[in-house]
């Protein structure tokens, strides 16, 4: 059932049973992984703060298909902060039998989800061992379905040009840029009608698919394909050896460290924020480094209008947020609390020498100010994770929850 139809059914049930619906929350993130659903995390936070004390949902597996989120729900029931979970066909309250049944149903959903994943991977592996690569065929080939049989055949228009790309690189020692200029001059286009980018050309020249083998997934085992090769293994090795000698070794993608990475969500569409690094040349020949966080537009709205926000803006707003919030309302995690206490012990003697007696809130503000201005990336990440609430960005403003 769609989310809208689930909501409609549960609203009808609430009317029949005269239940007081305080707020309706919905999100399309999968419930199979813990800690990756901002709206669900917000729901737990509101339950702890007493905004409501029951949940109305279509089925138990809509709430959780992982042990972490299930444990959070049961803990709230043990504390009597969550008094009842009502589904379309069942009701779970804070009694041993009903909590046990809830855990069984959610655990069964997790088991089914895990088994489904194993079966899908097994099917993909069997297909690879038979010589057929899953997914869309690379440039120079066409996916074909005929008589109920699917296979991969040569693209007679593009395959000869792909072969010449390898020959120009391996035999004529042409650079990737020279090959791109030649392709643009000849009017070569992909199946979608676009010109090949330089990065696409390099990916082609490092893809073993063109000599009859393929990796699946990327970086995984090498399988012998049933598709016809475009080039020989010898030509591929020549091209690859030449590229390895010309291209300097680069750090693995995603290995670069940035503060606040993977910690924010878009306040407009709910997608995660990604981080980008840009350099701008100065008049004196040097470079200025700029780090931006922007919406990935990967959840609901590919045209999300949310604009990027800088690291400096994030640090300034987080500090203002902490200074304006009550320490107990933030509810820092135990790990963050221990770091604050450690910083307190280090600075307490200096404060004492000046005859000052600071509150718990003041120590927290001092620690946050130090971390955001001078702390390491690990300390900055730990501070934001330790606030124990989802963080959203809308119109370059940070919110602790969507309703702020």
C-alpha positions in Angstrom: 0.0 0.0 0.0 1.1 3.6 -0.6 1.9 5.8 2.3 -1.2 8.0 1.5 -3.5 4.9 1.5 -2.0 3.7 4.8 -2.7 7.1 6.4 -6.3 7.1 5.1 -7.0 3.7 6.6 -5.5 4.6 10.0 -7.4 7.9 10.0 -10.6 6.0 9.5 -9.7 3.6 12.4 -8.9 6.6 14.6 -12.3 8.1 13.9 -14.1 4.8 14.6 -12.2 4.2 17.9 -12.3 7.9 18.9 -8.6 8.2 19.1 -7.0 11.7 19.4 -4.5 12.0 16.6 -2.1 14.8 17.6 0.2 14.8 14.5 0.8 12.8 11.3 4.3 11.9 10.4 5.5 10.2 7.3 8.7 9.4 5.5 9.9 7.1 2.7 13.2 6.0 4.2 13.5 2.2 4.6 13.1 0.8 8.1 15.7 -1.9 7.6 18.6 0.2 9.0 18.8 1.9 12.3 19.5 5.6 12.7 18.9 6.6 9.1 15.3 7.9 9.4 15.2 11.6 10.5 11.4 11.6 11.0 11.5 8.4 13.0 14.3 9.8 15.2 12.1 13.0 15.6 9.2 10.8 16.7 11.3 9.1 19.4 12.5 12.5 20.6 8.9 13.8 20.9 7.8 10.6 22.7 10.6 11.1 25.3 9.5 14.7 25.8 5.8 13.8 26.3 4.3 15.4 23.2 2.3 12.2 22.7 2.2 8.7 24.2 1.0 6.4 21.5 1.6 5.5 17.9 -0.9 4.6 15.2 0.7 2.8 12.2 -0.4 0.3 9.5 1.8 -2.6 10.6 4.7 -3.2 13.1 7.2 -3.5 10.2 6.4 0.1 9.3 8.1 1.2 12.5 11.1 -1.2 12.6 12.8 -4.0 10.7 16.1 -3.6 12.7 17.1 -4.4 16.2 18.2 -0.8 17.1 14.9 1.0 16.4 12.9 -1.9 17.9 14.9 -1.6 21.1 14.3 2.1 21.3 10.5 1.5 21.0 10.5 -1.2 23.7 12.6 1.0 26.0 10.1 3.8 25.7 7.3 1.3 26.5 9.3 0.1 29.6 9.5 3.8 30.7 5.8 4.2 30.1 6.6 7.1 27.7 5.0 5.0 24.9 1.8 3.5 26.3 0.4 1.9 23.1 1.1 1.0 19.5 -2.0 0.4 17.5 -1.8 -1.2 14.0 -4.6 -2.1 11.6 -5.1 -5.5 13.1 -3.4 -5.5 16.5 -2.7 -3.5 19.6 0.5 -3.5 21.7 0.7 -2.0 25.2 3.2 -2.1 28.0 2.6 -5.7 29.0 5.1 -8.6 28.8 3.1 -10.7 26.3 2.2 -7.8 24.0 5.8 -6.4 24.0 7.1 -9.9 23.3 4.6 -10.3 20.4 5.7 -6.9 19.0 9.4 -8.0 19.1 8.5 -11.3 17.4 6.7 -9.5 14.5 9.4 -6.9 14.0 12.1 -9.6 14.2 10.2 -11.7 11.6 10.1 -8.7 9.3 13.8 -8.3 9.7 14.3 -12.0 9.0 12.2 -11.8 5.8 14.1 -8.7 4.7 17.5 -10.3 5.3 16.5 -13.5 3.5 15.2 -11.4 0.5 18.5 -9.7 0.3 20.4 -13.0 0.4 18.2 -14.5 -2.3 18.6 -11.4 -4.6 22.4 -11.6 -4.2 22.4 -15.3 -4.9 20.4 -14.8 -8.1 22.7 -12.0 -9.2 25.8 -14.1 -8.5 24.3 -17.1 -10.5 23.7 -14.8 -13.4 27.3 -13.5 -13.3 28.7 -17.0 -13.2 26.6 -17.8 -16.3 28.4 -14.9 -18.0 25.7 -12.2 -18.0 26.4 -8.9 -16.3 23.4 -7.4 -14.5 22.3 -3.9 -15.4 22.6 -1.7 -18.4 25.2 -2.5 -21.0 28.2 -0.1 -21.3 28.6 2.2 -24.3 29.3 0.1 -27.4 26.8 -2.6 -26.5 23.0 -3.0 -26.4 20.8 -4.9 -24.0 18.5 -7.1 -26.1 15.4 -9.1 -25.2 14.1 -11.5 -27.8 11.8 -14.5 -27.3 11.9 -14.2 -23.6 15.7 -14.3 -23.6 17.8 -11.4 -22.5 21.4 -10.9 -23.7 24.0 -8.2 -24.6 25.0 -7.6 -28.3 27.3 -5.2 -30.1 26.1 -1.7 -30.9 27.1 -1.8 -34.6 27.2 2.0 -34.8 29.3 2.7 -31.7 31.4 -0.5 -31.1 33.9 0.3 -34.0 34.5 3.8 -32.5 35.0 2.4 -29.0 37.6 0.0 -30.5 39.4 3.0 -32.1 39.4 4.8 -28.8 41.5 2.0 -27.3 43.8 1.9 -30.4 44.4 5.6 -30.3 45.3 5.4 -26.6 47.4 2.2 -26.7 49.0 2.3 -30.1 49.1 6.0 -31.0 49.7 7.1 -27.4 47.0 9.8 -27.6 45.9 11.5 -24.3 42.3 11.3 -23.0 41.8 15.0 -23.9 43.0 14.4 -27.5 40.7 11.4 -27.9 37.8 13.5 -26.5 38.4 16.2 -29.1 38.4 13.6 -31.8 35.1 12.1 -30.6 33.5 15.6 -30.5 34.7 16.4 -34.0 33.3 13.1 -35.4 29.9 13.9 -33.6 30.0 10.7 -31.5 27.0 10.6 -29.1 25.8 8.2 -26.4 22.5 6.4 -26.7 21.0 9.3 -24.7 22.4 11.8 -27.3 25.1 13.3 -25.1 28.8 13.7 -25.8 31.3 11.6 -23.9 32.9 13.4 -21.0 36.6 13.0 -20.2 35.8 10.9 -17.1 33.6 8.6 -19.2 36.4 8.0 -21.7 38.8 7.0 -18.9 36.2 4.7 -17.4 35.8 3.0 -20.8 39.5 2.5 -21.1 39.7 0.8 -17.7 36.6 -1.4 -18.2 37.4 -5.1 -18.7 34.0 -5.6 -20.3 35.4 -4.6 -23.6 37.8 -7.6 -23.8 35.1 -10.1 -22.7 35.2 -10.0 -18.9 33.4 -8.0 -16.2 33.6 -7.1 -12.5 30.4 -7.3 -10.4 30.0 -5.4 -8.3 32.7 -2.8 -9.0 36.0 -4.0 -7.5 34.5 -7.5 -7.0 35.3 -10.8 -8.7 36.1 -11.0 -12.4 33.7 -13.1 -14.5 34.1 -14.3 -18.0 31.2 -12.8 -20.1 29.1 -14.4 -22.8 29.0 -11.1 -24.7 31.3 -10.6 -27.8 34.5 -8.6 -27.0 35.4 -5.4 -28.9 39.1 -5.5 -28.2 41.8 -8.0 -27.3 43.1 -8.5 -23.7 46.6 -7.5 -25.0 45.4 -4.1 -26.3 43.5 -3.5 -23.0 46.7 -4.3 -21.0 48.7 -1.9 -23.1 46.1 0.9 -22.5 45.8 0.2 -18.8 49.6 0.1 -18.3 50.0 3.4 -20.1 47.2 5.0 -18.0 48.7 3.7 -14.8 52.1 5.3 -15.7 50.5 8.7 -16.5 47.8 9.1 -13.8 49.2 10.0 -10.3 47.7 7.9 -7.5 44.8 9.6 -5.9 43.1 9.0 -2.5 40.0 6.8 -2.6 36.7 8.6 -3.3 35.0 9.5 0.0 38.2 9.1 2.1 38.8 12.9 2.5 37.8 14.2 5.9 35.3 17.0 6.3 33.6 18.4 9.4 29.9 17.7 9.8 29.9 15.1 7.0 26.7 12.9 6.9 25.1 14.9 9.8 22.5 17.1 8.2 19.3 16.6 6.2 17.6 19.0 3.8 14.7 20.8 5.5 12.8 21.0 2.2 12.9 17.4 0.8 14.4 15.3 3.5 17.5 14.2 1.5 20.9 14.1 3.1 23.4 16.9 2.6 26.6 16.2 0.8 29.8 18.1 1.0 31.8 19.7 -1.8 35.2 21.3 -1.9 36.0 24.2 -4.3 39.2 26.2 -4.9 39.2 29.8 -6.2 42.4 31.3 -7.6 43.6 34.5 -6.0 45.3 37.4 -7.8 48.7 36.5 -6.2 48.5 33.0 -7.7 47.4 31.2 -4.6 44.1 29.5 -3.9 41.2 30.0 -1.5 39.5 26.8 -0.3 35.7 26.8 0.2 33.7 23.9 1.6 29.9 23.8 0.9 27.1 21.5 2.1 24.2 21.0 -0.3 21.2 18.8 -0.8 21.8 15.6 -2.7 18.2 15.8 -4.0 18.0 12.0 -3.8 14.8 11.4 -1.8 11.7 13.0 -3.2 12.4 16.2 -5.2 15.1 16.1 -7.9 14.4 19.9 -8.3 14.8 20.8 -4.7 15.5 24.5 -4.5 17.5 24.4 -1.3 20.8 26.3 -1.6 24.2 25.3 -0.2 25.6 26.4 3.2 29.2 26.9 4.2 31.1 25.3 7.0 31.6 28.6 8.7 27.8 29.3 8.6 27.1 25.9 10.2 29.6 26.4 13.0 28.2 29.8 13.8 24.6 28.7 13.9 25.3 25.6 15.9 27.0 27.7 18.5 24.0 30.1 18.6 21.6 27.1 18.9 23.6 25.7 21.8 23.7 29.0 23.6 19.9 29.5 23.2 19.0 26.0 24.3 18.7 24.4 27.8 21.3 21.8 28.5 18.7 19.2 29.7 16.5 19.9 26.7 19.3 19.0 24.3 19.9 15.8 26.2 23.5 15.1 25.1 24.6 11.5 24.6 26.7 9.8 27.3 29.8 10.1 25.1 29.4 13.8 24.6 28.6 14.3 28.3 31.9 12.6 29.1 33.8 14.8 26.7 32.2 17.9 28.3 33.2 16.7 31.8 36.8 16.1 30.6 37.0 19.6 29.2 35.5 20.9 32.4 38.2 19.2 34.5 40.9 20.7 32.3 39.6 24.3 32.4 38.1 24.3 36.0 41.4 25.2 37.7 41.9 28.3 35.4 38.3 29.3 36.0 38.7 28.8 39.8 41.8 31.1 39.7 39.6 33.9 38.4 37.1 33.3 41.2 34.3 32.1 38.8 31.7 29.4 39.4 30.2 28.2 36.1 27.0 26.3 35.6 26.6 23.0 33.7 25.1 25.0 30.8 28.1 27.4 30.7 30.6 24.5 30.7 28.7 23.1 27.7 28.8 26.4 25.9 32.6 26.7 26.5 33.2 23.2 25.2 31.1 23.8 22.1 32.8 27.1 21.4 36.2 25.4 21.7 35.3 22.5 19.4 33.6 24.5 16.7 36.4 27.1 16.5 39.5 25.0 17.2 38.5 21.3 17.5 39.4 18.4 15.2 37.0 17.0 12.6 36.4 14.1 14.9 35.6 16.4 17.8 33.2 18.5 15.7 31.4 15.4 14.4 31.2 14.1 18.0 29.6 17.3 19.2 26.8 17.3 16.6 26.2 13.6 16.9 26.0 14.0 20.6 23.2 16.5 20.5 21.0 13.4 20.0 18.5 15.2 17.6 18.2 15.2 13.8 19.6 18.4 12.2 18.0 20.0 9.2 18.9 22.9 6.9 16.3 25.1 5.2 17.0 28.5 3.6 20.6 28.4 5.0 19.2 28.1 8.5 19.8 25.1 10.8 16.9 23.5 12.7 17.0 20.8 15.4 13.8 19.3 13.9 11.5 19.9 11.0 8.9 21.6 13.2 11.3 24.3 14.5 
